[in-house]
Structure formats: structure tokens, C-alpha cells
């Protein structure tokens, strides 16, 4: 049954924050502590009519997909939708009526408000249990739920600051800095003089080595003198 209906692929798609539609437009669905925010983007859609008519078409298509995604993902609580701006009030009304009609088919209790003065629409949907996202996934241990990690240049700055603090507290001058393979490649091929600069700036001999278990945004430091990991000593 799972193979016939391609269920695993559908579940994977339902966990992504970007949902593509047939027109080439897409939704961005982001979860925060207080609410779920849905943003509509025209994406690859190329309309042949006026901006207003094209925007109305995308918004109507988005309303259908939003109603579907709320059910599939079992999203509950407050949902704020940022549709593409419509200048004509009657067109805003059409989008509102379309979404309202579609939400009536939802088994969960749903309330919907019309467009606010800022062009946002608010929905509250009965929260029965955990949404699909929180049922099937755990929080990322690298980004801690923000969806982004430190850039490579930021990690280099962190390493430099770590060395300065270490030097002020310890006399040890022979260290091995471990980073992951991607970071090591970046330092050696993009930031070629980084290690030399750190050596002469701090008067500490530094070897750069790879630790495949480290994510890109992490590093660890090993002391050759005391033969132990000293990362947490600063």
C-alpha cells in the first residue's frame, strides 16, 4: 500500500517548508512558538494578464493548497497567511470566500478572519494533537531549531577568539584544531593564510586536522603538551 500510493514520498514532502504548486508559485510554511506563518511567493509563475489578475490567480490557487496542507500536516493553533497584495477589495473578498468555503470541509473546527489592513489573513484551527512536523521530527542539535547554523567565517572568528582566551589562561603553545572536512577544505583553499596568521598573531603552533564527526559549525582543540581535549577549558 505504501509503495502503490507513494506514501513515504508524500510524508517527506509534507515535512518540507516549501510547497510548490502547478502554476510555478509556492508556499513557505514556517512554525514559530506562537503561530504558523504561511507566505505566498509567485516563484516561477509567468502570468499573461495584469499584475492584479495574476496575483488573484496565484492567491486562489494558494487558498486551495493552504486548506489541503492544514489537513495533511494537521496544523493547529493560530495561522497567519501573507497572500500576494491585492489592490481591489472585491478580489480580496474572492480569496477570503474561496478559503472559507474550502475550510468548511475540514473536520477540525476552523475560524477565519478577513484581510487585515496590512493584507494578512488569520486562521485558528482546532489543535487536536501534535502536528505532523512535531510528530515525525526532532529538533536539530546543530541549529537548535532556528534552521540555520554559523557561517564558515563566523566559525573562524570563534576559533580565533577561543585561541586568544586560551593564551591568556594557559602556557600551552602546541595545539591541534579539529574541524570537519568541508571546513578544512574551506580554510586550506579559500582562506589559505588563516592558520599562518593565527600562529603569528597568538604565538601558538597550530595543526589543522579533520574530524568527520564534527558538523561544519563546530570545532574542537587538542593539546599536544597535556595530551587531552581542551576545548571546554575556555
N, C-alpha and C positions, 0 to 999 in steps of 0.2 A: 504493500500500500504506500509506504514512504517513497519507494522508487517510482511507482506509477504516477503519483501526484507531485513528485519532486518536492516533498515537504521540507526536507533538510535545507534545501536551497532557499525556499520561501522563508524559513525561520531566520536564516542568515541575513537575508535582505531586510527582514523586519527589525533587525538589531542595528542596522546602519542608520546614521543620522541624515543621510541624503537619499531622497526618494525621487527617482526620475519618472517623468510622465511621457505619454506618447508624443506630445507636441514638441518635446525637447526642453520644456520648462521643468523645474524640480522644486521639491520642498526640502527645507532644512529643519529637522526636528531635534531640539535641544532640551534636555532635562536639567532643571535647577532645583535647589532645595524647596523653593516656594511655588514653582509652576513649571509648566511645559510651554516652550516658546516655539511657534512654527512660523518660518519665514518663507515667502514665495519668491522665487527667482525666475526670470524669463529664460535664463540659460541659453540653449541653442535655438530657441524658438525664433523664427523669422516670419513676422506677420506681413500681409499684403495690404492691410487696411490702416486706418488711423491709429494713433497711439492709444486712444481711449478704447476703441473696438478691440484691438489686440490685447490690451490689459484685461478687458472684460472677459474675453475668451479664455485667457490663462486662469483668471480667478474662478470662473465657473468650473473649469477642469480641476483646479486645485481643491475646490469645495468638495467635489466627489471623492477625490483621493484622500482628503483630510478625514472625511467621515469613515472611509474604509480603514485608514491607518489607526484611528482611535479604537476601532473594534479589534483589529488584528493585534495591536500592541497592548490592548486593554489599558489604555491610558486613563487615569482618574485624576480628580482634583481640578485645579484651575489651568486652563489652556488659553494662551494669548496668541492670536493669529495676526500677522502683519501681511495683509494682502498687498498686491501692487496697487499704487494710488489710482483712484478713480475720481475724476473731477465732477462728473454728472451724478447727482443724487439718485436718480432713477436707476442707474447702473449699480450703485452701491446696494440699493434695495433688492435688485435682482440676485446679487451674490448672497445677500442675507437670506432671502426667501429660499434659494436653492439649498443652502447648507441646512437651514431649519427643516426643510422637507426631508432631506436625507437623514438627519439626526433622529427623526421620528421613528425610523426603522431600528434604531439602536435599542437593545434590550435593557441597557443601563439607563438610569434617569439622567437626562441631559437638559441643561438650561443654557440659553444663548442670548446674548445682548447684541443690539445693532452696532454699527460702526461708531466709534467714539470720535470726538473732534480731532483726534490725532490719527485717525484712519485705522485704528486697531479694533479687532473684534474679540470678545471674551466668551469663553465657554466654560461651564463647570459640568464635569461628568462624574457620576457616582463612582466612588472608589470602593470596589468590591474586594480586591486583594492587590498583591504586588503586580506592577506592570510586567510585560514580557521581558523588558530590558533588565529589571532588577531580579526577576525570577531566574534568568538563564546566565547572567554575567556577574562577575565580581569586580570590585574597584581595582583599577590598575595600580600596582605597587610602585611603579616608576613615576607616574604623573599625579597619583593620588586623586584621580577623578576630575582633574581640570582639562584633560585631553591634550595637553602639551607638555613638553619637557624642556630643560635648559638647552640652549643652543651650544654648539661646539666652542664658540668663542667665549661664552659665559663660563663653560667648564674650565677652559684655560685660565680665565681670570680667577676662578675658585682655587685652582691648583697653585697659582702664584700667591694668592692671599694666604693659603694654607702654609706654604713654604716660609713666608715672612713671619707668621706666628710661631711656626716650629723653630725657626732660627733664634727667635728671641727667648725661647724657653729651654732649648737643648743645644748641646755642643756637637751633636752628631752631624757629620758632613758627607755621609755616603748613603744615598737613598735610591731606591728603585720605585718608580712611579708606574703603576699598572693602570692601563685603560683598555677599552675593548678594541677590537680590530679596526672598526670604522674610524674611531677617534685617533688611533695610532697612525692610520693612513693619512688622515687629515693633517696631523701635526708634521709628519715627515714630508708630505708632498705639497701641502698648501701653505702651512706655517713653518717653513723649513728651518728658520733660525730661532724658533721658540725655545727649544731646550738649551741652546748655547746662551741665549740671553738670560734665561733663568739661572744658569750655572754662574755666570759672571756677575749678575745682579746680587745673588744671595751667597756666593762663595760656597756653594754646596754642589758636590758631584752628583749628577742625576743620570740614571739609566732609565730609558723608556721601554717597557715591556707590555706584552699583550696578555690580558685575562679575558678569555671568551665568555666567562660567566657574568661579566660586568655589563650593564646597559650603557648606552652612549653618554648618558648624563651623570655617570658615577666614575670615581677613581679611587684607588687605594694606594697607600705608601708603605713600603717595607724598608726597615733599617738594616743595612748590611753589618753595622757595628754590633748591635744587640740581637740581631737575627730574629726579628719579630715584626709583626704588623703594627705600625704606629699611627695609623690613620686617625684613630679616635683620641689620640693624645693631645690634639689641638682643639 
